[in-house]
Amino acid sequence: MRPAPVLSDDGWSRLHPLTPLLRGGRLVLLVLAVLGQQGLRAAGPELLAVLLGVGVPLAVLAGWLSWRAMRYRLTPTELQVESGVLTTRSRRVPLARLQSVDVVRPLLARLLGLAELRMEVVGGGGGAEAPLSYLSEDDAEALRVRLLHLASGGAETDGERVEPQQRVLVVVPPGPLVWSTLLGPPVQLLVGLVVVLSAAAAVELSWVPMVLVGAAPLLLGAGSFAVRRILTEYGFTVAEAADGLRLQQGLLDKRSSTIPPGRVQTVRISRPLLWRPFGWVRVEVDVAGYSGGGGDQQLATGALLPVAPVDLAERLVARVLGGPLPSGLAPPPRSARLRAPASYPRLGLGRDDRHVVSAYGLATTTTDIVPLAKVQSLRLTQGPWQRRLGLSSVHVDTAGRRLPGTVALHRGADEGAALLHELSERARAARAAPAPSEHAAVRALPGEPDPGDR
């Protein structure tokens, strides 16, 4: 039976009682990593015994003091968090600014049945706002549901709120995930290395070992990237519920994210060159409030579908955006061939009353979809070469950080000016119109009946 959160008379709660043990253990592991293998050998058994006999209790004590000093309380309008041993820090997170709530389960925390709650807010400044680590997994899920419920305008209830029912839309199989990852940077780097080695061997055979030594860090980096992506996006599941779109992923560290309705700024569909024979694409989404971060966090917060067939990806994107996308993309004028001869066949632009779609790219074909209601600004640019060819580019800016909008490249100069005015009017009308119901069933996904048959 899991311990309940420690409550006080005034409604304050504390983190899970095992939090000091987990934080202390992480501190000890960090110290051991800093010392390294050679440092531990040089230290000798006496110093090692002192480190384990004194350092571990001190680390646990520091974690306990931090645990005692931290508490949180949820009110109908904000989440209040107080922390700090020597200096007390009080933070208030207005629920009206709450953009997303994620439940992260690192491997060590999972072994103890714990999880971390991370919140993203508008203007968060590049990181999770007042993260709560650690809570029991059940408490973290229950608090996430309450936060999203109150942030969407729901009323606080005395009883425990029931988890909204969810319906699984897509589960990414391990096979395509692994192969699509390997067909990315690892294979591209190997192909490039083979070409360089062949050229080096043709000139001077003794250069081959030097090339291999110089390429070793690049190969290790590509391999590390592939492993991290597979571990992060393994078991990727997309589901929908009343509070938004649910994303679950991860093999060792599991992460559950929720995209509330109305938060999507930009959707990007990418088709790398080596994926085209298989008909695969990758779908990424930019959600208002996410800091973007780096490393595993960026991998975790970027993908809406790590790999999927084109038809499935387009139907999911239409479902997320609440309606069908513009059909057919208009190519730029023929004079754009002189400005972008290689990528010209892939340039295109489409729009309707709710979306603007832009396609571009060379080795990787990219299609950006921006809801017009999310447009923050529009810009018309014209470089010297474009000016000579009578071309211009229209930039569509949003509040996103990872994918801050899109650009319609190399349109005609008169078309660009007219497009700037047209998109401005359509964006104003889209912001004034009632928001469409996101996650609506546009076309049936695999495993569910078609909406027209219901």
C-alpha positions in Angstrom: 0.0 0.0 0.0 1.5 3.3 -1.1 2.1 6.1 1.5 -0.3 9.0 1.1 1.1 12.5 0.7 2.0 14.2 4.0 -0.7 16.8 4.6 -0.8 19.7 7.1 -3.9 21.4 8.5 -3.6 24.3 6.1 -3.6 22.1 2.9 0.2 21.9 2.3 1.6 18.6 1.1 5.1 17.2 1.1 6.9 15.1 -1.4 7.1 11.3 -1.1 9.1 10.2 2.1 11.5 8.2 -0.1 12.6 11.4 -1.9 15.7 12.0 0.4 16.9 8.4 -0.3 16.7 8.9 -4.0 18.3 12.4 -4.0 21.1 11.2 -1.7 21.8 8.2 -3.9 22.0 10.4 -7.0 24.5 12.7 -5.1 26.7 9.8 -4.2 26.6 8.5 -7.8 27.6 12.0 -9.0 30.6 12.1 -6.6 31.7 8.6 -7.7 31.4 9.7 -11.4 33.5 12.8 -10.7 36.2 10.8 -9.0 36.3 8.2 -11.7 37.9 4.8 -11.7 41.5 6.0 -11.4 40.5 8.3 -8.5 38.9 5.5 -6.6 42.0 3.3 -7.0 44.3 6.1 -5.8 42.0 6.8 -2.9 42.7 3.5 -1.1 40.3 1.4 1.0 40.4 3.8 4.0 39.3 6.9 2.1 36.7 4.9 0.2 35.3 3.6 3.5 35.2 7.2 4.9 33.5 8.3 1.7 30.8 5.6 1.9 30.5 5.7 5.7 30.3 9.4 6.1 29.5 10.7 2.6 26.4 8.6 2.1 24.7 9.6 5.4 25.6 13.2 4.8 24.1 13.0 1.3 20.9 11.4 2.7 20.8 14.0 5.5 21.0 16.8 2.9 18.2 15.2 0.9 16.1 14.9 4.1 16.6 18.6 4.9 15.7 19.6 1.4 12.6 17.3 1.6 11.5 18.9 4.9 11.9 22.4 3.5 9.8 21.7 0.4 6.1 21.7 0.3 3.3 22.4 -2.2 -0.3 23.4 -2.2 -2.9 23.5 -5.0 -5.6 26.2 -5.0 -8.3 26.8 -7.6 -6.1 29.5 -9.2 -2.5 28.5 -8.7 0.1 26.0 -7.5 2.1 27.2 -4.6 5.6 25.7 -4.0 8.0 26.6 -1.2 11.5 25.2 -0.9 15.0 26.1 0.4 16.9 25.1 3.5 18.9 28.3 4.3 17.0 30.6 2.0 13.3 30.1 1.6 12.0 30.3 -2.0 8.3 30.7 -2.7 6.9 30.2 -6.2 3.4 30.7 -7.5 2.4 29.0 -10.7 -0.9 30.6 -12.1 -3.0 27.8 -13.6 -4.2 30.2 -16.3 -0.6 30.2 -17.7 -0.2 26.4 -17.5 0.5 24.9 -20.9 1.4 21.3 -20.2 2.0 18.8 -17.4 4.3 15.9 -17.8 4.9 12.8 -15.6 8.5 11.6 -15.9 9.6 8.3 -14.5 13.4 8.0 -14.4 14.8 4.4 -14.0 15.9 4.8 -10.4 12.6 6.5 -9.5 10.6 3.7 -11.2 12.3 1.1 -9.0 10.9 2.9 -6.0 7.5 3.5 -7.5 8.1 7.3 -7.8 7.7 9.9 -10.5 8.5 13.5 -11.2 5.9 16.1 -12.2 7.0 18.8 -14.6 5.0 21.8 -15.6 5.4 24.2 -18.5 4.0 27.7 -18.4 3.9 30.7 -20.7 7.1 32.7 -20.3 8.7 30.0 -18.2 12.1 31.1 -19.2 13.6 27.9 -20.6 12.8 25.2 -18.1 10.2 23.3 -16.2 8.3 25.5 -13.7 8.5 24.3 -10.1 9.1 20.6 -10.8 7.9 18.3 -8.1 10.3 15.4 -7.6 9.4 13.0 -6.3 5.8 11.9 -5.8 4.3 8.4 -5.9 3.2 7.4 -9.4 -0.5 7.5 -8.4 -0.2 10.8 -6.7 1.7 12.3 -9.7 -1.0 11.1 -12.1 -3.8 12.4 -9.8 -2.2 15.8 -9.4 -1.6 16.1 -13.2 -5.3 15.4 -13.8 -6.3 18.1 -11.2 -3.9 20.6 -12.6 -5.2 20.2 -16.2 -8.8 20.2 -15.0 -8.4 23.5 -13.1 -6.3 25.0 -15.9 -9.1 24.3 -18.4 -11.6 26.2 -16.2 -13.1 23.3 -14.2 -14.2 23.6 -10.7 -12.3 22.1 -7.7 -14.1 19.1 -6.2 -13.9 17.7 -2.7 -13.5 14.1 -3.8 -10.7 12.6 -5.8 -11.1 13.3 -9.5 -11.4 10.3 -11.7 -8.8 9.9 -14.5 -10.4 10.7 -17.8 -10.9 7.8 -20.2 -8.5 7.7 -23.1 -8.5 6.0 -26.5 -5.3 4.8 -28.0 -4.9 6.1 -31.6 -1.4 5.0 -32.6 1.3 2.7 -31.2 4.7 2.9 -33.0 6.2 -0.6 -33.5 9.8 -1.2 -32.4 11.0 -2.4 -35.8 10.2 0.8 -37.8 11.5 2.9 -35.0 14.9 1.1 -34.9 15.4 1.0 -38.6 14.3 4.6 -39.2 16.7 5.8 -36.6 19.6 3.8 -38.1 18.8 5.2 -41.5 19.3 8.7 -40.1 22.7 10.0 -39.0 24.4 6.6 -38.4 23.9 5.4 -42.0 24.6 8.8 -43.5 27.8 9.1 -41.6 28.9 5.6 -42.6 28.2 6.3 -46.2 30.2 9.5 -46.0 33.0 7.7 -44.2 33.2 5.0 -46.9 33.5 7.7 -49.6 36.3 9.5 -47.7 38.1 6.2 -47.0 37.9 5.3 -50.7 39.3 8.6 -51.7 42.1 8.4 -49.1 43.0 4.9 -50.1 43.2 5.9 -53.8 45.6 8.7 -52.9 47.7 7.2 -50.1 46.9 3.9 -48.3 48.6 5.1 -45.1 46.0 7.8 -44.7 43.2 5.3 -44.0 44.1 4.7 -40.3 44.3 8.5 -39.7 40.9 9.0 -41.2 39.4 6.2 -39.1 40.9 7.7 -35.9 39.6 11.2 -36.8 36.1 9.7 -37.6 35.9 7.7 -34.4 34.3 10.6 -32.3 31.8 11.3 -35.0 30.8 7.6 -35.1 30.5 7.5 -31.4 28.3 10.6 -31.4 26.0 9.2 -34.1 25.8 5.9 -32.3 25.0 7.7 -29.0 22.3 9.8 -30.7 20.7 6.7 -32.2 20.7 4.8 -28.8 19.2 7.8 -27.0 16.5 8.3 -29.6 15.5 4.6 -29.5 15.5 4.5 -25.7 13.5 7.8 -25.5 10.9 7.1 -28.2 10.5 3.3 -27.6 6.9 2.3 -27.2 5.6 5.6 -28.4 1.9 5.8 -27.9 -0.6 8.5 -29.0 -4.0 8.5 -27.3 -6.7 11.1 -26.9 -8.7 12.0 -23.8 -11.0 14.8 -22.6 -8.0 16.9 -21.4 -6.1 16.6 -24.6 -3.7 14.4 -26.6 -1.7 11.9 -24.5 1.8 10.9 -25.5 3.6 8.1 -23.7 7.2 7.0 -24.5 10.4 5.6 -23.1 12.1 2.3 -22.4 14.2 3.0 -19.3 12.9 6.5 -18.4 9.2 6.7 -19.1 7.5 9.9 -19.9 3.8 10.8 -20.1 2.9 14.1 -21.7 -0.4 15.8 -22.4 -1.0 18.4 -25.2 -4.1 20.4 -24.1 -6.4 21.6 -26.8 -5.4 24.9 -28.4 -1.7 24.8 -27.6 -0.2 23.6 -30.9 1.7 26.3 -32.6 3.4 24.5 -35.6 3.3 20.9 -36.9 6.3 19.7 -39.0 6.2 16.6 -41.3 9.7 15.5 -42.3 10.6 12.9 -44.9 14.4 12.1 -45.0 15.9 10.9 -48.2 16.5 7.3 -47.0 13.0 7.0 -45.6 11.3 7.7 -49.0 11.5 4.1 -50.3 9.6 2.9 -47.2 7.0 5.8 -47.3 7.9 6.9 -43.8 7.7 10.4 -42.3 8.4 11.9 -38.9 5.9 14.3 -37.3 7.0 17.0 -34.8 4.9 19.4 -32.9 5.6 22.7 -31.2 3.5 23.3 -28.1 3.3 26.7 -26.5 5.2 26.8 -23.2 7.7 24.0 -23.9 11.2 25.3 -23.3 12.7 23.0 -26.0 15.7 22.2 -23.8 18.2 19.8 -25.1 19.2 16.2 -25.1 16.6 13.7 -24.0 14.2 16.5 -23.1 14.2 17.9 -26.6 13.7 14.4 -28.1 10.8 13.8 -25.7 9.0 17.0 -26.3 9.4 17.2 -30.1 7.9 14.1 -31.7 4.2 13.6 -32.3 5.0 10.5 -34.3 8.6 9.3 -34.5 8.0 7.3 -37.7 4.8 6.5 -39.5 3.4 6.0 -43.1 2.5 9.2 -44.8 -1.3 8.6 -44.9 -1.4 7.8 -41.2 0.7 10.8 -40.3 -1.5 13.2 -42.3 -4.7 11.9 -40.8 -3.3 12.2 -37.3 -2.2 15.8 -38.0 -5.6 16.7 -39.3 -7.1 15.1 -36.2 -4.9 17.2 -33.9 -5.6 20.4 -35.7 -9.3 19.8 -35.8 -10.0 19.7 -39.5 -8.7 18.7 -43.0 -5.6 20.4 -44.3 -5.3 22.4 -47.5 -5.2 20.1 -50.5 -2.6 20.7 -53.1 0.4 23.1 -52.8 1.0 25.8 -55.4 4.6 25.9 -56.8 6.6 29.1 -56.9 7.2 30.9 -60.2 9.6 29.5 -62.7 12.2 32.2 -61.9 12.7 30.5 -58.6 14.6 27.7 -60.4 17.5 30.1 -60.7 17.4 30.9 -57.0 17.0 27.3 -55.8 17.6 24.9 -58.7 17.9 21.8 -56.5 15.0 22.3 -54.1 12.6 23.9 -56.6 10.6 20.8 -57.2 9.8 20.5 -53.5 8.8 24.1 -52.9 5.1 24.7 -52.4 2.5 26.8 -50.5 -1.1 26.1 -49.5 -3.6 27.9 -47.3 -7.2 27.9 -46.3 -9.3 29.8 -43.7 -7.5 28.1 -40.8 -4.1 26.9 -41.9 -1.0 27.8 -43.9 1.2 25.0 -45.3 4.7 25.5 -46.6 6.9 22.8 -48.2 10.7 23.0 -48.8 13.9 21.0 -48.4 16.5 19.1 -50.4 17.7 15.8 -48.9 14.9 16.0 -46.3 11.5 17.2 -47.6 9.8 19.3 -44.9 6.2 20.4 -44.7 5.2 22.9 -42.0 1.5 23.4 -41.0 0.7 26.6 -39.0 -2.8 27.3 -37.6 -3.6 30.9 -38.6 -5.0 31.6 -35.2 -1.5 31.1 -33.7 0.2 33.6 -36.0 2.1 36.2 -34.1 3.6 38.2 -36.9 4.1 38.2 -40.7 7.2 39.4 -42.5 8.1 39.9 -46.2 11.8 39.6 -47.0 13.7 40.0 -50.2 17.4 39.4 -50.7 19.6 40.9 -53.4 19.3 37.8 -55.7 15.6 37.5 -55.0 15.2 41.2 -55.9 16.9 40.7 -59.2 14.7 37.7 -60.0 11.5 39.4 -58.8 11.1 37.0 -55.9 10.3 37.4 -52.2 9.8 35.2 -49.1 6.9 35.4 -46.6 7.8 34.5 -43.0 5.0 33.3 -40.7 6.0 33.6 -37.0 4.4 31.9 -34.0 5.1 31.7 -30.3 6.8 28.4 -30.7 10.4 27.9 -29.5 11.4 24.7 -31.3 9.5 25.4 -34.5 8.9 29.1 -34.5 6.6 29.2 -37.6 7.5 28.7 -41.2 8.5 30.5 -44.4 7.1 30.5 -47.9 10.2 30.6 -49.9 10.8 32.3 -53.3 7.3 33.5 -54.2 6.8 36.2 -56.8 7.3 39.8 -55.5 3.7 40.8 -56.2 2.4 37.4 -54.9 4.4 37.9 -51.7 2.9 41.3 -51.0 -0.6 40.0 -51.7 0.0 36.9 -49.6 1.2 39.1 -46.7 -2.1 41.0 -46.8 -4.2 37.9 -47.3 -2.6 35.9 -44.4 -2.9 38.9 -42.2 -6.7 39.1 -42.8 -7.2 35.4 -42.5 -5.2 35.2 -39.3 -7.3 38.0 -37.8 -10.5 36.2 -38.8 -9.2 32.9 -37.4 -8.4 34.4 -34.0 -11.9 35.9 -33.9 -13.7 32.8 -34.9 -14.7 30.1 -32.4 -11.9 27.6 -31.9 -12.6 24.2 -33.7 -12.8 21.1 -31.5 -9.3 19.7 -31.6 -8.7 16.0 -31.7 -12.0 15.7 -33.6 -12.4 12.6 -35.8 -11.6 13.8 -39.3 -10.9 10.3 -40.7 -10.7 7.1 -38.9 -7.3 5.9 -37.8 -6.4 2.2 -38.0 -8.4 0.0 -35.6 -11.5 2.4 -35.2 -14.7 2.9 -37.2 -14.9 5.7 -39.8 -16.8 8.7 -38.4 -19.2 8.5 -41.3 -20.3 5.0 -40.3 -21.3 6.0 -36.8 
